[in-house]
Amino acid sequence: METIVMALGGNALLNKGETPTFETQLKNATRTAKHLLGTLANRDKRIVITHGNGPQVGNEYLRSEYASREVPRLPLYIMNAETQALIGSILELAFMKELERIGINRKVTTVVTHVVVNGRDSAFRKPTKPVGPFYTKNQLKRELANERFSYAKFGAKYRRIVPSPKPISIVELNEIKTLMHEGYIVLCCGGGGVPVSKEGSSLKGSNAVIDKDATTRLLANSIGATEMVILTNVDKLYLDYPKMKQPVSRMAASELERKINRFEAGTMRPKLEACVEFVRKSRKIAKIGDLFDADRVVHGKAGTIIY
């Protein structure tokens, strides 16, 4: 039986310029469910789905900062757990409603997932992962007056950045495998998972945000996925991204690896690195394509295939 690991981009819940209200995210999740399910939800495929949480964890960070005079702040890794549960609930409800509408009797479940990282990872000394909203220069000054934090410039705007260590292992991997083999559509590893590091024989939370695509790759290889599909807001890989004039329908992972330095770290590069690593370790295929053309991407009729 085929096992497909699918990573949902941020547009599964929020489109560019939208206010991140609960109602907006639920509406977009409903749209996402209609494009993902149907033929993908048949019993002949095991389906495991990951998702990002950059905007949501950034907003939680702001809520914690603004409310800190009234309630204690939460650690960043707990905010990751909160947003995993939030997004998982929104998607799960939307998926169950769509499955009922199209008459497919299949269950959906969410696993709030912890992912082990190295507590001495160099990422903790050099934050790179953008989270939360974009700021103008004046907005950034106001935010920095309230709290000192690391930030980076993206075009004409700025964004908060946090550590992004490499994922090593998935704590709930056996539970994910069990649910997958029992026929559940499993939502897990949201936002890259809750970062934890080893402290003796136990685990402790780490204040970071793991790259979602890196964890998706680790998950796909760990469960023996037959393919990994990264769904985002572009219809396929473009060698001149973001100009979008050199589309690629198929490419060998070895060739893509040679070209990967032309992509910026904050754009397509993490997705491409994840695809190259998955293909190298599994000898299977990875795909990249438009979230709202998911069925055609999965069936190789759209998007880019990396082999």
Rosetta silent file (secondary structure, phi, psi, omega in degrees, C-alpha in Angstrom):
SEQUENCE: METIVMALGGNALLNKGETPTFETQLKNATRTAKHLLGTLANRDKRIVITHGNGPQVGNEYLRSEYASREVPRLPLYIMNAETQALIGSILELAFMKELERIGINRKVTTVVTHVVVNGRDSAFRKPTKPVGPFYTKNQLKRELANERFSYAKFGAKYRRIVPSPKPISIVELNEIKTLMHEGYIVLCCGGGGVPVSKEGSSLKGSNAVIDKDATTRLLANSIGATEMVILTNVDKLYLDYPKMKQPVSRMAASELERKINRFEAGTMRPKLEACVEFVRKSRKIAKIGDLFDADRVVHGKAGTIIY
SCORE:     score description
SCORE:     0.000 S_00000001
   1 L     0.000  136.749  179.313    0.000    0.000    0.000 S_00000001
   2 E   -69.130  142.474  173.574    1.268    3.475   -0.869 S_00000001
   3 E  -121.028  117.236 -178.009    2.184    5.832    1.960 S_00000001
   4 E  -111.165  126.344  171.827    2.079    9.526    1.070 S_00000001
   5 E  -103.461  123.945 -176.456    3.463   12.235    3.324 S_00000001
   6 E  -119.799  130.697  177.326    2.083   15.641    2.383 S_00000001
   7 E  -106.390  122.413 -179.962    3.338   18.987    3.696 S_00000001
   8 E   -91.623  131.709  176.314    0.839   21.837    3.586 S_00000001
   9 L   -75.794  174.922 -177.585    2.118   25.352    3.024 S_00000001
  10 H   -61.265  -24.684 -178.889    0.924   28.402    4.927 S_00000001
  11 H   -73.244   -2.184  172.157   -1.761   29.107    2.313 S_00000001
  12 H   -64.266  -28.183 -179.093   -3.674   26.091    3.637 S_00000001
  13 L  -121.439  -30.984 -176.587   -4.928   28.468    6.347 S_00000001
  14 L  -138.761  132.870  173.072   -3.856   31.982    5.396 S_00000001
  15 L   -98.660  160.381 -176.837   -3.318   33.742    2.089 S_00000001
  16 L   -56.404  128.691  176.731   -1.029   36.724    1.654 S_00000001
  17 L    88.728   -6.790 -179.268   -2.513   39.875    3.146 S_00000001
  18 L   -80.589  145.129  174.173   -5.323   38.131    5.038 S_00000001
  19 L   -74.917  129.512 -172.862   -6.051   38.956    8.685 S_00000001
  20 L   -78.423   55.780  176.223   -5.342   35.778   10.708 S_00000001
  21 L   -77.821  160.576  177.107   -8.773   35.459   12.338 S_00000001
  22 H   -60.895  -42.688 -177.330  -10.129   32.078   13.347 S_00000001
  23 H   -61.383  -41.461  179.367  -12.995   32.469   10.845 S_00000001
  24 H   -64.535  -43.223 -178.653  -10.602   33.161    7.958 S_00000001
  25 H   -67.296  -36.881  177.617   -8.437   30.173    8.808 S_00000001
  26 H   -67.134  -40.281  178.139  -11.460   27.868    9.091 S_00000001
  27 H   -61.767  -45.019 -179.767  -12.758   29.075    5.710 S_00000001
  28 H   -68.739  -34.852  177.122   -9.387   28.410    4.083 S_00000001
  29 H   -63.556  -37.771  177.598   -9.112   25.000    5.785 S_00000001
  30 H   -62.747  -42.636  176.955  -12.490   24.082    4.273 S_00000001
  31 H   -64.026  -42.374  179.246  -11.179   25.049    0.836 S_00000001
  32 H   -60.431  -44.570 -179.308   -7.996   23.066    1.455 S_00000001
  33 H   -58.665  -40.088 -178.916   -9.983   19.958    2.431 S_00000001
  34 H   -65.701  -30.822 -179.858  -11.936   20.071   -0.831 S_00000001
  35 H   -85.892  -24.660 -176.314   -8.718   20.121   -2.863 S_00000001
  36 H   -88.881  -39.260 -169.789   -6.894   17.467   -0.813 S_00000001
  37 L   -87.996 -159.877 -174.986   -9.478   14.793   -0.189 S_00000001
  38 H    88.254 -116.166 -178.227  -11.641   12.808   -2.582 S_00000001
  39 H   -65.297  -26.837  179.769   -9.411   10.484   -4.575 S_00000001
  40 H   -70.724  -22.632 -173.919   -6.598   11.054   -2.052 S_00000001
  41 H   -93.680    7.099  178.361   -8.738    9.727    0.796 S_00000001
  42 L   -64.994  158.107 -174.460   -9.434    6.304   -0.710 S_00000001
  43 L   -68.783  -12.218 -176.594   -8.474    3.313    1.396 S_00000001
  44 L   -84.498    6.558  177.946   -5.653    2.272   -0.951 S_00000001
  45 E  -132.840  132.729  168.529   -3.388    5.063    0.308 S_00000001
  46 E   -85.924  133.419 -174.969   -1.996    5.786    3.749 S_00000001
  47 E  -125.597  124.634  175.517   -1.954    9.558    4.227 S_00000001
  48 E  -124.714  130.492 -172.163    0.111   11.519    6.737 S_00000001
  49 E  -123.086  131.395  173.026   -0.072   15.318    6.650 S_00000001
  50 E  -111.683  169.512 -179.658    2.235   17.951    8.111 S_00000001
  51 E  -156.554  161.188  175.795    1.766   21.723    8.119 S_00000001
  52 L   -86.515  174.288  176.702    3.500   24.971    8.935 S_00000001
  53 L  -152.370   18.835 -175.582    2.692   27.380   11.760 S_00000001
  54 H   -51.904  -54.632  179.484    4.929   30.414   11.160 S_00000001
  55 H   -62.065  -40.380 -175.471    2.207   33.111   11.209 S_00000001
  56 H   -69.151  -43.671 -179.624    0.329   31.460   14.075 S_00000001
  57 H   -70.045  -31.496  175.043    3.316   30.978   16.386 S_00000001
  58 H   -64.528  -39.830  178.148    4.419   34.529   15.608 S_00000001
  59 H   -68.012  -37.741  176.024    1.001   35.826   16.631 S_00000001
  60 H   -63.398  -37.046  177.846    1.113   33.795   19.838 S_00000001
  61 H   -60.253  -44.618  179.852    4.503   35.339   20.543 S_00000001
  62 H   -66.296  -42.688  178.264    2.958   38.807   20.188 S_00000001
  63 H   -58.302  -43.643 -179.725   -0.036   37.906   22.369 S_00000001
  64 H   -62.889  -40.075  179.743    2.304   36.669   25.066 S_00000001
  65 H   -66.598  -48.151 -175.884    4.342   39.874   24.880 S_00000001
  66 H   -69.382  -27.358 -177.927    1.360   42.240   24.962 S_00000001
  67 L   -96.787    5.581 -171.311   -0.365   40.343   27.791 S_00000001
  68 L   -64.207  -20.761  177.668    2.780   39.859   29.889 S_00000001
  69 L   -75.606  -19.876 -176.864    1.692   42.479   32.451 S_00000001
  70 L  -105.808  -37.612 -178.244   -1.433   40.455   33.196 S_00000001
  71 L  -134.401  149.035 -179.119   -0.433   36.815   32.654 S_00000001
  72 L   -62.585  146.147  176.127    2.962   35.048   32.665 S_00000001
  73 L   -69.051  152.604  175.149    4.672   34.542   29.316 S_00000001
  74 L  -102.119  147.972  174.588    4.839   31.062   27.788 S_00000001
  75 L   -64.020  153.202 -178.571    8.031   29.515   26.414 S_00000001
  76 H   -58.964  -38.856 -177.592    8.318   29.483   22.613 S_00000001
  77 H   -66.637  -29.857  176.255    8.238   25.676   22.458 S_00000001
  78 H   -72.931  -33.888  174.297    4.893   25.650   24.311 S_00000001
  79 H   -61.812  -35.497  176.175    3.542   28.195   21.818 S_00000001
  80 H   -63.366  -42.827  177.696    4.500   25.685   19.148 S_00000001
  81 H   -62.247  -43.336  178.748    2.468   23.016   20.947 S_00000001
  82 H   -58.075  -47.297 -175.889   -0.474   25.428   21.230 S_00000001
  83 H   -74.199  -29.085  171.301   -0.447   26.254   17.537 S_00000001
  84 H   -57.578  -48.314 -178.680   -0.043   22.593   16.549 S_00000001
  85 H   -66.126  -41.230  178.784   -3.247   21.843   18.430 S_00000001
  86 H   -59.521  -54.305 -177.172   -5.005   24.937   17.054 S_00000001
  87 H   -67.143  -40.134  177.868   -4.170   24.211   13.417 S_00000001
  88 H   -58.504  -41.914  179.608   -4.718   20.477   13.862 S_00000001
  89 H   -65.249  -44.729  179.897   -8.201   21.116   15.232 S_00000001
  90 H   -60.826  -47.788 -178.965   -9.112   23.499   12.393 S_00000001
  91 H   -67.936  -41.230 -178.698   -7.882   21.089    9.714 S_00000001
  92 H   -61.065  -45.011  178.213   -9.337   18.011   11.388 S_00000001
  93 H   -61.713  -43.158  179.900  -12.812   19.542   11.581 S_00000001
  94 H   -65.711  -40.515 -179.396  -12.625   20.673    7.961 S_00000001
  95 H   -66.735  -43.512 -179.465  -11.379   17.274    6.786 S_00000001
  96 H   -62.925  -39.673  179.044  -14.065   15.336    8.665 S_00000001
  97 H   -64.922  -41.533  179.906  -16.779   17.565    7.218 S_00000001
  98 H   -69.296  -40.275  177.498  -15.459   17.112    3.676 S_00000001
  99 H   -61.330  -40.457  176.910  -15.118   13.324    4.055 S_00000001
 100 H   -64.626  -40.214 -177.926  -18.718   13.150    5.207 S_00000001
 101 H   -64.011  -38.930 -177.462  -19.822   15.335    2.273 S_00000001
 102 H   -93.525    2.628  172.394  -18.167   13.121   -0.328 S_00000001
 103 L    76.898   31.135  177.055  -19.254    9.906    1.380 S_00000001
 104 L  -106.777  122.323 -178.243  -15.889    8.458    2.402 S_00000001
 105 L   -88.683   87.337 -179.728  -15.866    6.655    5.755 S_00000001
 106 L  -144.524  139.771 -176.137  -12.409    7.449    7.014 S_00000001
 107 L   -92.270  154.382  177.780  -11.212    8.900   10.315 S_00000001
 108 E  -124.565  141.285  176.373   -8.863   11.827   10.876 S_00000001
 109 E  -144.133  154.063  179.479   -6.737   12.428   13.954 S_00000001
 110 E  -113.244  132.517  175.925   -4.179   14.973   15.153 S_00000001
 111 E  -115.272  111.466  172.930   -0.992   14.048   17.011 S_00000001
 112 L   -69.754  115.629 -164.644    0.720   16.902   18.839 S_00000001
 113 L  -110.236  136.387  174.309    4.260   15.871   18.042 S_00000001
 114 E  -103.636  139.984 -177.482    7.581   16.426   19.824 S_00000001
 115 E  -127.189  128.297 -177.202   10.803   16.383   17.821 S_00000001
 116 E   -78.411  132.935  173.910   14.256   15.867   19.321 S_00000001
 117 E  -125.433  167.577  176.288   16.973   18.398   18.469 S_00000001
 118 L   -84.623  119.113 -179.384   20.573   18.801   19.629 S_00000001
 119 L   -61.920  -14.946  178.068   20.638   21.290   22.496 S_00000001
 120 L  -104.310   12.915  178.396   24.092   22.377   21.278 S_00000001
 121 L   -55.109  137.395 -178.287   22.980   22.959   17.676 S_00000001
 122 H   -62.205  -18.083  179.125   24.681   26.067   16.256 S_00000001
 123 H   -60.668  -27.100  179.861   21.231   27.405   15.330 S_00000001
 124 H   -70.620  -20.710  176.354   20.740   28.463   18.953 S_00000001
 125 L   -92.834  -18.762 -177.200   23.639   30.888   18.540 S_00000001
 126 L  -136.469   86.190 -179.435   22.534   32.110   15.115 S_00000001
 127 L   -62.314  141.155  179.880   18.729   32.453   14.698 S_00000001
 128 L  -137.723  -15.638 -170.554   17.467   32.193   11.106 S_00000001
 129 E   -85.276  116.814  178.264   13.806   31.095   11.190 S_00000001
 130 E   -75.806  136.944  175.444   11.285   33.896   10.447 S_00000001
 131 E  -137.309  155.260  173.900    8.060   33.852   12.478 S_00000001
 132 E    78.009 -168.390 -173.478    5.136   36.209   12.854 S_00000001
 133 E   -77.074  166.299  171.894    4.175   39.301   10.868 S_00000001
 134 E   -86.164  143.260  179.485    6.258   41.581    8.656 S_00000001
 135 E  -117.173  143.811  164.972    7.155   45.002   10.111 S_00000001
 136 L   -74.532  173.279 -179.523    7.915   48.316    8.503 S_00000001
 137 H   -61.045  -41.803 -179.780   10.983   50.094    9.868 S_00000001
 138 H   -68.063  -40.669  178.180    8.852   52.222   12.220 S_00000001
 139 H   -63.532  -39.483  178.538    6.841   49.222   13.411 S_00000001
 140 H   -61.569  -42.893  179.030   10.070   47.342   14.105 S_00000001
 141 H   -59.341  -41.967  179.578   11.355   50.225   16.234 S_00000001
 142 H   -65.523  -41.072  179.589    8.158   50.150   18.311 S_00000001
 143 H   -65.746  -41.364 -179.592    8.385   46.378   18.790 S_00000001
 144 H   -67.863  -24.197  175.918   12.047   46.568   19.793 S_00000001
 145 H   -69.089  -27.925  178.556   11.153   49.219   22.367 S_00000001
 146 H   -85.462  -34.603 -174.516    8.928   46.604   24.059 S_00000001
 147 L  -158.235  134.823  175.116   11.275   43.623   23.681 S_00000001
 148 L   -82.665  130.709  178.460   14.716   42.973   22.271 S_00000001
 149 L  -153.104  163.305  177.440   14.757   40.171   19.716 S_00000001
 150 L   -78.560  145.110 -179.739   16.638   39.011   16.622 S_00000001
 151 E  -148.344  164.560  178.204   15.262   40.096   13.268 S_00000001
 152 E  -140.362  156.352 -179.592   16.131   40.026    9.568 S_00000001
 153 E   -92.380  133.982  176.947   15.246   42.162    6.568 S_00000001
 154 E  -126.606   99.721 -174.329   13.010   40.738    3.843 S_00000001
 155 L    68.064 -124.114 -179.986   12.783   43.175    0.948 S_00000001
 156 L   -94.866    0.535 -175.958   11.673   46.500    2.391 S_00000001
 157 E  -120.412  177.480 -175.222   10.283   44.947    5.597 S_00000001
 158 E  -128.823  156.893  179.645   11.533   43.125    8.680 S_00000001
 159 E  -147.559  144.164  175.647   10.592   39.953   10.524 S_00000001
 160 E   -63.132  139.314  175.658   11.385   38.347   13.876 S_00000001
 161 E  -125.623  145.320 -178.008   13.770   35.371   13.609 S_00000001
 162 E  -131.546  165.665  178.649   14.273   32.516   16.070 S_00000001
 163 L   -61.015  145.004  179.082   16.598   29.482   16.257 S_00000001
 164 L  -135.069   77.831 -178.503   15.846   26.649   13.840 S_00000001
 165 L   -70.770  160.721  179.383   17.827   23.523   14.838 S_00000001
 166 L   -75.840  137.805  176.543   17.904   20.363   12.717 S_00000001
 167 E   -74.439  140.381 -178.498   15.406   17.631   13.676 S_00000001
 168 E  -108.453  -47.498 -179.670   16.983   14.376   14.839 S_00000001
 169 E  -154.341  160.865 -176.941   14.092   12.064   15.749 S_00000001
 170 E  -108.502  119.801 -173.773   10.318   12.097   16.273 S_00000001
 171 L   -62.617  -45.168 -175.548    9.151   11.174   19.771 S_00000001
 172 L   -92.125   26.163 -175.490    5.652    9.982   18.781 S_00000001
 173 H   -58.118  -44.540 -178.518    6.800    8.087   15.668 S_00000001
 174 H   -63.689  -38.016  178.312    5.387    4.716   16.784 S_00000001
 175 H   -65.570  -40.322  178.277    1.994    6.262   17.558 S_00000001
 176 H   -62.808  -43.939  179.262    1.929    7.909   14.123 S_00000001
 177 H   -61.383  -43.725 -179.249    2.783    4.572   12.470 S_00000001
 178 H   -61.385  -47.942 -179.918    0.057    2.743   14.405 S_00000001
 179 H   -63.284  -41.270  178.938   -2.636    5.252   13.473 S_00000001
 180 H   -60.088  -45.704 -178.699   -1.465    5.303    9.854 S_00000001
 181 H   -71.167  -20.784  176.655   -1.658    1.508    9.567 S_00000001
 182 L   -86.410    3.605  173.225   -5.139    1.554   11.113 S_00000001
 183 L    96.254    2.484  178.044   -6.345    3.726    8.236 S_00000001
 184 L   -71.814  146.460  161.761   -6.411    7.148    9.871 S_00000001
 185 E   -83.365  117.119 -170.979   -5.480   10.281    7.986 S_00000001
 186 E  -104.675  123.971  171.907   -2.867   11.543   10.457 S_00000001
 187 E   -98.609  121.363 -175.197   -2.112   15.229   11.029 S_00000001
 188 E  -155.236  174.650  176.391    1.226   15.516   12.822 S_00000001
 189 L    54.466   31.585 -179.162    4.579   17.306   13.129 S_00000001
 190 H   -58.412  134.766  179.138    2.824   20.672   12.834 S_00000001
 191 H    62.999   21.811 -177.631    5.223   23.580   12.536 S_00000001
 192 H    88.287   -3.629 -179.055    8.135   21.144   12.515 S_00000001
 193 L    93.186  161.369  175.551    7.097   19.697   15.882 S_00000001
 194 E   -76.676  116.765 -177.492    7.646   20.845   19.454 S_00000001
 195 E   -69.960  127.841  174.896   11.450   21.105   19.825 S_00000001
 196 E  -134.821  151.280  176.875   12.840   19.069   22.722 S_00000001
 197 E  -126.992  158.509 -176.592   16.396   18.108   23.639 S_00000001
 198 E   -80.117  136.017  175.559   17.746   15.302   25.770 S_00000001
 199 E  -131.078   92.372 -172.021   18.642   15.962   29.397 S_00000001
 200 L    69.354 -125.027  178.998   19.999   12.725   30.763 S_00000001
 201 L   -96.552    3.085 -178.859   17.294   10.120   30.214 S_00000001
 202 E  -116.474 -179.774 -179.492   14.495   12.693   29.918 S_00000001
 203 E  -119.888  148.718  174.875   13.497   15.449   27.511 S_00000001
 204 E  -133.366  150.924 -179.953   13.191   19.201   27.991 S_00000001
 205 E   -67.378  146.526  177.287   11.634   21.877   25.785 S_00000001
 206 L  -121.907  130.211 -177.692   13.873   23.988   23.554 S_00000001
 207 L   -78.530   92.887 -176.293   12.922   27.536   22.567 S_00000001
 208 L  -162.719  173.361  171.313   13.098   27.271   18.806 S_00000001
 209 L  -130.947  117.378 -179.517   10.993   26.577   15.709 S_00000001
 210 L   -78.580  142.199  176.863   12.088   23.619   13.572 S_00000001
 211 L   -61.583  127.210 -176.178   11.768   23.960    9.809 S_00000001
 212 H   -61.341  -39.139 -177.472    8.575   22.199    8.786 S_00000001
 213 H   -71.249  -34.068  177.064   10.021   20.769    5.580 S_00000001
 214 H   -64.810  -42.446  177.984   13.054   19.318    7.368 S_00000001
 215 H   -69.211  -36.394  177.303   10.787   17.492    9.828 S_00000001
 216 H   -60.058  -42.423  178.045    8.510   16.378    6.991 S_00000001
 217 H   -62.144  -46.485  178.877   11.526   14.802    5.288 S_00000001
 218 H   -59.411  -44.374  179.055   12.570   13.070    8.513 S_00000001
 219 H   -61.956  -48.042 -177.007    9.027   11.771    9.011 S_00000001
 220 H   -59.928  -44.492  177.670    8.707   10.541    5.416 S_00000001
 221 H   -67.831  -35.987 -175.759   11.968    8.593    5.605 S_00000001
 222 H   -70.771  -29.238 -179.186   11.181    7.276    9.104 S_00000001
 223 L  -101.263    4.569  178.230    7.820    5.764    8.130 S_00000001
 224 L    70.110   40.280 -179.036    8.997    4.433    4.763 S_00000001
 225 L   -61.080  143.038  176.712    6.863    6.754    2.652 S_00000001
 226 L   -82.511  -21.350  171.070    6.572    5.859   -1.023 S_00000001
 227 E  -158.828  153.988  177.185    6.464    9.550   -1.895 S_00000001
 228 E  -120.064  130.639 -176.424    6.711   12.952   -0.271 S_00000001
 229 E  -122.198  121.143  177.294    4.614   15.825   -1.587 S_00000001
 230 E  -104.580  114.157 -176.892    5.282   19.449   -0.671 S_00000001
 231 E  -104.470  126.820 -173.094    2.261   21.623   -1.414 S_00000001
 232 E  -142.025 -153.859 -176.477    2.779   25.354   -1.473 S_00000001
 233 L  -105.416   15.998  172.632    1.724   28.537   -3.305 S_00000001
 234 L  -121.837  152.239 -172.592    3.627   27.931   -6.558 S_00000001
 235 L   -79.743  -18.784  177.001    2.582   25.527   -9.294 S_00000001
 236 L  -170.901 -179.761  176.562    6.040   23.961   -9.702 S_00000001
 237 E   -75.255  134.168  173.900    9.768   24.477   -9.261 S_00000001
 238 E  -120.575  127.682 -177.912   11.238   27.431  -11.135 S_00000001
 239 L   -67.583  -21.587  179.547   15.012   27.621  -11.513 S_00000001
 240 L  -108.830   27.677 -179.554   14.814   31.426  -11.520 S_00000001
 241 L   -52.107  133.106   10.635   12.412   31.688   -8.549 S_00000001
 242 L   -98.000   17.529 -179.400   10.777   34.154   -7.891 S_00000001
 243 L   -70.415  -29.011  173.942   10.855   35.365  -11.549 S_00000001
 244 L    64.641   41.613  179.433    8.930   32.241  -12.614 S_00000001
 245 L  -117.315   -4.539 -179.939   10.265   32.023  -16.184 S_00000001
 246 L  -126.292   74.426 -177.383   12.215   28.738  -16.042 S_00000001
 247 E   -71.576  151.598  178.625    9.755   25.999  -15.002 S_00000001
 248 E  -127.633  126.396  177.694   10.883   22.437  -14.289 S_00000001
 249 L   -94.423  -34.388  178.424    8.584   19.425  -14.621 S_00000001
 250 E  -143.248  142.865  176.121   11.128   16.710  -13.754 S_00000001
 251 E  -157.062  139.478  175.325   14.625   16.804  -12.289 S_00000001
 252 L   -70.568  143.116 -179.838   17.042   14.308  -10.774 S_00000001
 253 H   -59.367  -36.140 -179.935   17.834   14.965   -7.119 S_00000001
 254 H   -64.017  -38.527  177.859   21.563   14.926   -7.929 S_00000001
 255 H   -70.310  -41.995  179.380   21.118   17.726  -10.474 S_00000001
 256 H   -61.616  -39.124  179.764   18.896   19.744   -8.132 S_00000001
 257 H   -60.293  -36.416  179.056   21.489   19.465   -5.388 S_00000001
 258 H   -69.146  -24.896 -176.545   24.068   21.084   -7.670 S_00000001
 259 H   -98.742   -1.822 -166.380   21.715   23.996   -8.346 S_00000001
 260 H   -67.892  -25.603 -178.414   20.393   24.473   -4.822 S_00000001
 261 H   -68.958  -13.219  178.034   22.667   27.368   -3.858 S_00000001
 262 H   -77.887   -8.556  179.779   20.879   29.653   -6.304 S_00000001
 263 L   -99.652  138.734  179.820   17.809   29.598   -4.019 S_00000001
 264 L   -73.189  148.449 -176.021   17.583   31.855   -0.963 S_00000001
 265 L   -60.769  -31.385 -175.653   17.354   30.200    2.441 S_00000001
 266 L   -89.855    6.449 -177.079   14.047   31.907    3.275 S_00000001
 267 L  -116.719 -110.847 -176.664   12.215   30.887    0.098 S_00000001
 268 L   -83.961  -14.212 -170.154   12.168   27.561   -1.760 S_00000001
 269 H   -57.027  -47.376  179.279   15.509   26.279   -0.541 S_00000001
 270 H   -59.233  -35.203  179.036   14.327   24.358    2.584 S_00000001
 271 H   -66.424  -43.355 -178.861   11.684   22.611    0.484 S_00000001
 272 H   -69.131  -40.029  176.827   14.211   21.619   -2.165 S_00000001
 273 H   -60.457  -40.633  179.091   16.750   20.450    0.411 S_00000001
 274 H   -64.031  -41.097  179.637   14.059   18.263    1.982 S_00000001
 275 H   -64.815  -45.248  179.601   13.173   16.760   -1.395 S_00000001
 276 H   -59.817  -45.976 -177.986   16.809   16.009   -2.268 S_00000001
 277 H   -66.248  -40.758  179.129   17.424   14.361    1.108 S_00000001
 278 H   -62.251  -47.169 -178.589   14.232   12.276    0.946 S_00000001
 279 H   -64.306  -41.635 -179.256   15.016   10.978   -2.534 S_00000001
 280 H   -61.501  -42.555 -175.297   18.641   10.224   -1.629 S_00000001
 281 H   -80.998  -30.630 -173.031   17.688    8.202    1.463 S_00000001
 282 H  -103.046  -22.612 -171.257   14.581    6.443    0.116 S_00000001
 283 L    61.522   23.065  174.746   15.222    6.082   -3.643 S_00000001
 284 L  -104.377 -164.107 -177.561   11.575    7.132   -4.028 S_00000001
 285 E  -116.348  153.389  173.113   10.178   10.345   -5.529 S_00000001
 286 E  -120.198  154.684 -179.263    9.296   13.767   -4.157 S_00000001
 287 E  -136.436  146.648  175.114    6.890   16.269   -5.663 S_00000001
 288 E  -129.158  134.894  178.407    6.358   20.008   -5.345 S_00000001
 289 E  -172.308 -174.323 -175.731    3.257   21.824   -6.512 S_00000001
 290 E   -74.620  128.507  178.554    0.268   24.021   -5.885 S_00000001
 291 H   -53.675  -39.633 -175.437   -1.786   23.159   -2.813 S_00000001
 292 H   -88.433   14.885  170.241   -5.000   23.881   -4.707 S_00000001
 293 H  -131.586   31.993 -169.841   -4.024   21.491   -7.503 S_00000001
 294 H   -57.995  -41.651 -176.074   -3.044   18.740   -5.072 S_00000001
 295 H   -61.622  -43.967  179.078   -4.818   15.857   -6.790 S_00000001
 296 H   -69.746  -34.671  177.600   -3.037   16.466  -10.107 S_00000001
 297 H   -64.026  -47.791 -179.214    0.287   17.008   -8.319 S_00000001
 298 H   -60.553  -36.562 -178.396   -0.020   13.684   -6.469 S_00000001
 299 L   -89.553    9.736  174.309   -0.878   11.893   -9.717 S_00000001
 300 L    74.923   16.659 -178.972    2.056   13.454  -11.574 S_00000001
 301 L   -98.613   -3.152  178.539   -0.075   15.584  -13.901 S_00000001
 302 L  -153.946  169.852  178.295    1.098   18.907  -12.440 S_00000001
 303 L    78.495 -162.950 -179.430    3.938   20.279  -10.344 S_00000001
 304 E  -121.172  133.991  176.394    7.556   19.067  -10.349 S_00000001
 305 E  -102.755  129.148  177.727    8.744   15.511   -9.824 S_00000001
 306 E  -113.854  122.874 -171.776   12.158   15.020   -8.197 S_00000001
 307 L  -126.945    0.000    0.000   13.571   11.538   -8.666 S_00000001
